[in-house]
Amino acid sequence: MNQTESLNSPTRYKEIQATIERKPSLKLLYVEDYLKFAECLTKCPKDGLALEIGSGGGFLKNYIPNLTSSDIIPYEGVDQVVDATNLPFKDNSLRAIFLHYVLHHINNADLFFKEAQRCLKPGGRIFIIDPHKGLLSRILYSFHHEPFRPNSKSWTFPSQGPLSDANAALAWIIFQRDKKLFESQYPSLEILYYQPHSPLRYWLTGGMKKWVLLPGFLFFIATQFDNLLTCISREFCTFTDIEIVKK
């Protein structure tokens, strides 16, 4: 099996779960992110579905038990197989949509946001955690398998599979460079904030690779150092939080 087939294989579910479990620092990062999603949900309408797109081998349901998990890949354990560009939900039926390291894999973000605008209830929210374009990102992604194309003129890219293709600069392109375009294209969606963070921790965990440079007992110290770098300059940040509300 080549790398493209391996990345897009439904059988990778248990491998992803096992990697997270054997890396305490990576799991702590996931927990930190999931608590942000849970906090966002408290600001959403009380009725309607809370949907995670691209659930993969994650464990957000541990923090949001009534979550509807989904993925375009038919992984074991997800509630629904869902294409983010063609959501199988009624108008005004979703209270929240969560994307954890997923947006940059959606090869037609325009279709996704049109669908999100349609499906969200008024007051419903989208919370996205995705890569951020900074000086450090440009360096790190030169060694990473995922494409990083901040100069792309389009929000789309060719895709041979949901995980094997991406543009890791997509969140920055949409919400920073093309913010005015986003606001004109989706008048019902209001960007509340774009907050870069996490310069080094994810990379030191090794992500889904076999190696790890950040043991769990050093996670708190690494967090303090990340926070210091974030305060010095957003150019050090490699990830960002984006929160959007439907008017």
Sequence and secondary structure as in RCSB ss.txt:
>XXXX:A:sequence
MNQTESLNSPTRYKEIQATIERKPSLKLLYVEDYLKFAECLTKCPKDGLALEIGSGGGFLKNYIPNLTSSDIIPY
EGVDQVVDATNLPFKDNSLRAIFLHYVLHHINNADLFFKEAQRCLKPGGRIFIIDPHKGLLSRILYSFHHEPFRP
NSKSWTFPSQGPLSDANAALAWIIFQRDKKLFESQYPSLEILYYQPHSPLRYWLTGGMKKWVLLPGFLFFIATQF
DNLLTCISREFCTFTDIEIVKK
>XXXX:A:secstr
  HHHHHT GGGHHHHHHHHHH HHHHHHHHHHHHHHHHHHTTS SSSEEEEES TT  GGGTSTT EEEESS  
TT SEE  TTS  S TT EEEEEEES GGG SBHHHHHHHHHHHEEEEEEEEEEEE  SHHHHHHHTTSSS   T
T SSSB   SSTTT   TTHHHIIIIITHHHHHHH TTEEEEEEEEE SSHHHHHTTTSS  SS GGGHHHHHHH
HHHHHHH GGG  EEEEEEEE 
